[in-house]
């Protein structure tokens, strides 16, 4: 009986893991078509966390036109790279305006995000391209959003239209289906397990 139970459990685990492979490929496609904004606060103090949000507002205001007119992710990323110093300057100007003198570093990077929820959308875990802003020591809690397709500032209708343009129908269903969140968490576990053996 114990052997049968062990065999059944092993078969179940293997079935679940192998069913994740096509799902993992869909999630990689979502990550490959998404460009994110990631801002790290100087610290977790209330003042630094408030400053982070003011920097966010200033940067989103500056970059809104870059992404609203971007026909694809690569165009948006190219525009960010071309204006990277201007974006850093806008963020630093806001820091100075608020009475601080923290340095601000801006970079375009590829980084891992866990499953994230944003205003009706759930983004799967994975490696994403991102504009990362580090304020001061960058030791505080972060803030993130999606710059392409434009989810940070868009109205709900504009957001849905933009997301439908960028993601396939299946990918759109995955990022808007609240029931898929458990699969994203399972995928996080699977990817962390894979990283152990790399």
Phi, psi and omega in degrees: 000317180296320178298318178298316181295316177298317179297318180295318179296317179297316179298319179297313180299315179296321178298314179297315182296316180290333176288342179284338185301309177294324178296320178298321178295319177299319180294324177295322177297319178299312180299320182292339181257015185233139175236127188247163173247132182226120181239126178256126179284158177302315180207185178266008177297153180302320181296317181290326177291322176295317178301318178304317181290327176290321175297317178305310182299318181294316181292318179296322177297317181293319187269354184306313182294327180298323184264333178294329182262359182285122180286341179203171183300316183299320178296317178297317179295320179298317179297320178296315179300319180293332182249018186302315179293322177297321178295315178299319179296318179297317179295317180293322176302320179293321177301312179296319180301327181273003174091017179247166178230035178288140172289156177232128177248132178243137178208152170261125186218168173248125185217158182274134173239140171283179177304131182231143180249135181214104168045056178093357179239144174240120179261134183290162176291154176156181178272125182236150168283142184207150166271116181249128176247126179248119181261124178057234181284345180055044181252004182261176178300151184261171172226144181216160169200184182251118179274327175220123355294148191296099176252346185293313187243347187294152172290165184303314181295316179295321179299310182298317179299316182293318180295319179294330178290325188271315184266150174293169180301319180294317179295320178299317178299321181291319183282344180253354182270113181293337179288345182276354184302323180295327178292323178296319179294320176296321178295320176303313180298315181298316180293322178293325177294318178298321181296333179297324185265007178272000000 
